[in-house]
Amino acid sequence: MSLTICLIEGDGVGKEVIPAAASVLGALGLPITFTHAQAGWECFTQQGDALPEATITAMRAADATLFGATQSPMAKVEGYRSPVLAMRKLFNLHANLRPTRSLPIPGGREGIDLLIVRENTEGLYSGRERREDDGQTAITERVITAAATERIGRTAFQLAARRPRQQVTIVHKANVIKEGDGLFREVCLRVAAEFPNVQASEMLVDACAMWLVRDPARFDVIVTENLFGDILSDEAAGLIGGLGVAPSANVGAGKVAYFEPVHGSAPDIAGQGIANPIGAILSAAMLLAHIGATEAAARVERAVQAALREGVLTRDLGGAASTSEMKDAILKQL
């Protein structure tokens, strides 16, 4: 049966790394049909909509979506809403999965194999903001609900139950944010009781940030709220080579899911052909595993590892390989 994968390049280096990842997917010999859709800041400037209805339709029709990056303005622009946040809300993609595994890169930390499970729909990214006192006071509401916390907690423990170490660290700041993080902690510990074979522990977010640097190998699965997960996963990526090699998945209970590199649009290097495609290619491997093509996913991961062991490195990793040269090295290993 044919697989349909929707490709959304988005903005900046997304236009370079998504075609590279699509080339790797196309080289696997699988019955894949690619569709193409638009989203992002450039799409907004052209169409007045950062996530057009045609893109929503294409994502719903596909088995999964591979997304590049979006460039969001720093100041508020009337009518613009981040397509990433919109997709997560629209398709109820409650879980952002960000794995961090050691890679054979000079200076990279060894022995790391952790997964950050980040709540994807609320927290400070809920969009509930306002200005008061003639614009001199800005208030952003951080939303934590029992329902969303239970859902992300259960996802984390289910994933941990399938991993060799079967450990979950619940990360919060309940000692200070007693209501919001108190609720998050309370609900996650309640979910933990349903998984007696999974070892549960808890840690304050600032301590977690410190231990990620000092001893990242101590962690297996980390579950946390939206902003904390965003920051901690970027920190973790720095241990294995940086954001250029970091993949992610956005999944929920429904059919729609999308996969994206963590690095963003990187406007400072966009169009130069030097962006690292590994984050996008490993995101494509996560996509394959999600739709059941587990052996193909493992082939992609092995090819990335082999290309790096051969010493092919992009500039962010200390080498000189272009986006295309990195892609070709991975294709050669396939």
PyMOL commands that set and color helices and strands:
alter all, ss='L'
color gray80, all
select helices_A, chain A and resi 14-26+41-47+53-61+83-90+124-126+146-161+180-192+205-214+216-218+226-237+243-245+278-290+294-309+315-317+323-333
alter helices_A, ss='H'
color red, helices_A
select strands_A, chain A and resi 3-10+32-37+64-69+95-101+113-119+129-132+137-140+167-172+199-204+221-224+247-251+258-261
alter strands_A, ss='S'
color yellow, strands_A
deselect
rebuild
show_as cartoon
